[in-house]
Amino acid sequence: MNIWFFNHYAVPPNLYPLARPYHFARHLQEKGHKVIIFAASSVHLSKQNLIADRSPMKAKKIDGLRYVFLRARNYEGNGIQRIFNFFDYTVRLFTQTRKFHKPDVILATSVHPLACVAGILLARKYRCRCVVEIADLWPLTLVEYGALKEKQLMTKALYMLEHWIYKKADAVIFTMEGGKQYIIDQGWEKDVPLDKIYYINNGVDLEVYHRQEQENIFHDPELEQGDTFKVMYTGSMGQANSMFDILDAAEKLKDRADIRFLLFGAGYLEDDLKKYARKKRLENVTFKGKVDKKYIPNILSKGDLNLMTAPSDKVTDYGLSMNKMFDYMASGKPTVSNIRTKFDILEETRSGVTVRAGDPDAMAGAIVRFYEMDKKDYEEYCQNAREAVKRYDFKNLTDELEQILIKQ
């Protein structure tokens, strides 16, 4: 089967840590399918562009995978240049894909909805199926973050576009478990049949993860200390990560010298977070900076407890699809989350606990509870995490995806 991936940000994961399309493509190729990944030439959250001249596209084989980079302008932040960047990519999907052998199926991912629109229209042209993959709920996410208002004309237009995408696609894959409930809540189930709605969450390639855990050793004296309980955070440091919640919890525990918070990552709020920690005199918090993702498995193996924070809103009600959750589970260590959701993987699998959002006492209490927990009970959480994450191994997730792609 000849499969095209339309995913705006799907550059190789060494450039931007969006590993989902990479792992799916790799495993599909191992099954004998041909895959082409069509990605924008602009690398998200950087100034790098993979096309330096005026060429409309650049085809390249990387790690055995076929990539086609479509020229799209660079941008910073969420202004008008980013919108133009979306259109650059989408227009070139229409003008450049004709240079390649026609597909049997298109997998179009909505990190923005225009990729899905292009996938549906080009599938008509090539007389093939289009499966759309919903990684973000547009425009609900924009409304929840305050970028749009619910009753705005633009918001209503985006809901209409979203409805059209779900209606016209041959199948819809949500990365969050509550996708079917979302369709019902929107009142769209009459013309978006629930039997064409699927759920494939994000995940982790366990073979790669455990190899990196053993081979890519990260040396840090604070990680080697055996007399402290190490509470870990890895990832971005922006508004969507709610990391002030972690610092507020750390303040509650700053007299507990044996409990330390180790924060790995970077982002535009990093300096503000450091200033806040200094103001609160949080000597139990260390900002470790950004590290190569290949070191994360080894880093997490040396911790005792993982933290996952984000705003709780209508979007998270439908489930979580955060990459770090599966890295945390693969580490075999429990996780404390403060993200409200009706589809709570951590609680369901008893591989962690979820506390009230915005409540530093609740988070601090959960951390102390794991610190003081009987060793047998703690190990049970660890074992639950190791077992639960097997469902989200990309080898298994690719089996599910393959069945959806080949379904007639």
N, C-alpha and C positions, 0 to 999 in steps of 0.2 A: 504494500500500500504506500502511495506517495502522500506524505502529510506535510502541510504547511503550517507553521506556527506564526501567528501575527501577535507579537508582544513588544510593545514600545521599548521597554527597558531591558530586554533579554540579551544584553551583551554578555560575553563570557564572565563568569562569576568572580574572576580575579580582578575585574574592573569595577563591577558593581555587584553586591552580594544578593542577587536574585537568582537563587540556584534552582528553583522549581522547573523552569523550561529546560535548563541544562540537563537535569537528571532525567526528566521525562524523555527528552530527545535521545539521550544516551541509551536508556533502557529499551526504547522503541527500536532503535537501530540494532541492538543486540538480538531483538526478536525478528529481525529481517526486514523491517520497514525502512523506507527512505524518508528522511526528515530534512526540511529546510527551515531555519529560524530567521524570520524577517524582523530586524530590530532597527531602532533609530541610531544614527551615527553619533548622536550626542550622548555622553555618558552622564546619567542622572547624578546630581549632587557633586558635579565636578565641572571644570572648564575644559575637559578633554573632549575632542571630537575625532572620530575614527576616519573621517574623510577631510583631508586638509585642502583639497582643491575644489573645483566646481563640478566634479563628477556626481551624477545623481544617485549612484549606488556603487557599492564595493562588495564583491563576493569573496569570501575567504574561508578556508577550512582550518578550524582550531580545535585541538583535542579530538580530532576525528569527526567533528560535527561541522555541517555546512551552515555558515552564517551569511546572510545578505544584509549589509548595513545600508540603510536608506538615509540620504543626506538630510539632516534636520539641524536647524540653527541652534547655537548654544543659548542658554538662558540662566538667570539667577532668580531664585525665589518663585513666587506664584503669580507674577504679573502677566502682562499681555504677551511678552515674548515667549512665555511657556505655552500659551494658547496657540500662538503661531507655530511653535515647535510641534504641537499635536497635529496641526493641519499639514505641515511639511511632510511629516511621516505618512499621514493618511493619503495625501495626494500621490505620493510616490508609490504607495501600494498599488494604486490604479495604473500608474504609468510604467512601473518596472517589473511587476510580476509576470507580465506577458513574455518576458525573455526566458522563462523557465518552463520545464515540462509541466503540463497541467496536473493539478492535484486530484486525489481521490477524496480528500477531506481537508477542510481548513479548521484549525483550532485558533479562534480569535479571543484574545484576553482583554478584558475591560479593566486595564489600569486607567484607561479613559475610554468612553463609549464609542469614539469614532473608529477604533480598530475593529469593533464588533460590527459596526455599520459596513465598513469596507469588506469584512469577511462575508457577511450575508450577501451583499451585492455581487462580489466577485464569485461567490459560490454559484449564483444564478448564471453568471457568464460562463463559468467552466463546467456547469451542470454536475456539481458535486455537492456533498453535504457540508454544512457549516455548524460546528459546535462552538458555542460561546462559553467562555470561562469568566465568571464574575469574581474578581478579586477585591472589589470595593463596591459598595452600594451607592451609585450616583443616582440622584443628587442628595440622597439622605445624609451622606457623610458631609457634604458641603453645608447642608442646613445645620447639622449638629455642631460643626466647627465655626458657625457664624459667618461663613462666606456668602451664603444665600439666605433669604427669608422664605418661609414655607409658602406664603401666598404670592410671592413674586411671579411675574409672567415668565421670567427665565426658568424658575424652578418648575413651574407647571409644564413648560416646554420640554425640560429634561426628563420629567416623569413620563411624558408622552413618548419620548424617544426610547427611554428604558423599556416601557411597555411594548413598543414596536419590536425592539431587539428580541425580547423574550418570546414574543409571538411568532416572529419569522424564523428564528433559529431552529435547526433540526433537533438540537438538544441544548440544555443549559446546565452547566456545572457550576455550583456555588462552592467557594472555598470555606464557607461557614455552614455549620450544620443546620441552621434554621432557614435555609433558602426556601423550602416549601412553605414554611409558615409566613415568610415575607410575602410570597405570592398571594397567599390567602388573605393576609392583612391588607394588601393593596386592592383586594377584590378582583384579581385578574385570573382566577383559576378557570373561568369559563372559556377563555380563549388562549390560556397558557396551561395546557393539561399537566397535571402534577406528575404523570408518568413519564414526562420528558425532562423532569427536573432531577438532577443528581447532586451528590455531595462528595467531593474529594478535597480534603483539607490539605494544608501544607504538610511538610514532613521532613525527614532526614534520611540520608543514605547511610545506613548503619555501618556498612562495610567501610566506607570512606571515613566516617566519623571515628570508628574505633581504631582505624589505622593511624589517623592523625593524632588521636589521643595518646598512642604509644610512641609515634615517631617524632612528632613536632613538639619537643619538650620546651616549655617556657620556664625560664629560670627567674625566680623572684624570691628574695629572702622572706618576704611577708607571707608568701604562699606556702613556704616550707615549714613555718612555725606550727608545731604540733600542740601547743598549749592554748590556742585560741580557736573559737568557733567562728568560721569564716562565712559571712553572708555575702553572696555574689550577685552582681548585676553586670550584664553584658549587653551592649547595643547602643543605639542612638541616644542623644541627649537633646531632645526638642520638646515642643509643647505636647506632642502626641504621646510622650513617654512618662509624663507625670512624675518626674524624679524628685520633685520637692516633697512628695509623699514619703519617699525613702529617707530623706534628710530629717523630716519631722519625726519619723519613727526612730531614727538614730539618736535624735536629741533625747528621746525618752529613755534611751539605754546608754547614755554617754558615761554613766558612772560604772558601767559593767565593762571593765577593761578586757575581760576574756571574750567579749563579743565584738568582732570587727567587721566593718562594711567595706568591701573592695569593689570599686566601680570601674569597669572597663568599657571604654567607648569614648565617643566625642560627638559634638553637635553644636548648634548655634547658641544653646543655652548653657554650655559647659562653664563659661566664665561666670555667669550669673549664679550657677549652682555652687561654684567654688567660693564666691563672695558670701553666699548665704551660709555655707558651712563654716567659713572663718568667723562670720558675725555670731554664729551660734556656738563657736568654739568646739566644734565637733572633732575632737582628736581621735575618735573611733572610726572616722571615715577617711579613706584614701582614694583619690582619683588616680587611676592607673594609666589613663590615656588610651588612645586607639591602638589596637593591635591587629595584626593580620588574622583573618578569620580562621586560618588553618591552625592557629594556636588555641582557639577557644575550647576545643574538646579537652586538651591537656589542662588548661586553666581551670575549667569547671570540675575536672576530676579531683582537684586539690581543695575544693571548697566543701562546705557542709550543708548549705542551704541556698537556694536560688530565689531571687525576687523578680516579680513581673508586675509592672505598673502601667496604667493607661487610664484615660478618662472612661467612665462608665456612662453610656448613653443608649439611644435607640439602636445604634449600629451594633454595639457589643451584645445587645439583647439577643441577636440572632446567631451568636457564636463567635469564637475567636479563631483566627488563622495566622497567629504570630509565629514566625520562624523560630524565634528564640525559645518558645514553649517546648518545641520538640528537641532542640539542642539540650535544654534543661532536663527533659525526661530521659534523653539518651545518656546523660551524665550519671544516671542512677542515683541522683540526689533529689530530695523533695523540693517543692516550690511553694512559696507563699505568693498569692496573687491578690490584688485588690480591685479586680475588674469584674463588674457585675455582668452576668450572662445567664440566660435560661438554658444554655447548652454548655455546661461546665465540665470539660474533659478532666481537669485535675481532681475535682470532687467525685466525679463518676468513677474514676479509676483508682481513687484514693492514693494518688501519687503526689498530692499536695493539698493545700487548703486555700479557700478564698475568704477574705475578710471584707468588712464594710469599706466601701470607697471613701477616701478622704478622711479616714479615721486613724490617726497615728497611734493611738492607744491600742487599737485592734491589731494593727500590723506588728507593733512592738510586742504585744502579748503573744501573737502567733510565733514570732521568732524565739521568744523565751520558752514557749511550750516545746518547740523542737529541740532547743538547747538542753532542756531539762528532761526530755523524753527518755523513757526506758530504752535501753539499747535495742532490745528485741522489737519494740514498736517502731523505733526509728528505722531499723533495717527492713521492716515490712513495707514502709513507705518507699524506701529505696528500691526494693524488689518490685513493687507495684509499678514504679516508673519505668524500670527496665523492661517489664513485660508489656505494659500498655503501649510503649512507643513502637513495638514491633508492627502494630497495625499501620503505623504511619511511615514505615520503611518505604522509600521510593520504589523499590522493586515491587512491593505489593500494590502501591498506589498506581503504578504503571499498568499492572494487570487490569485494574478497574478502568483506567482511562482507555486502554486498548479496546475493551469490550464496548465502551460507549462510541468510540470512533468508528468501529467496523459495523455497528448496528445499522441495519438497512430499514 
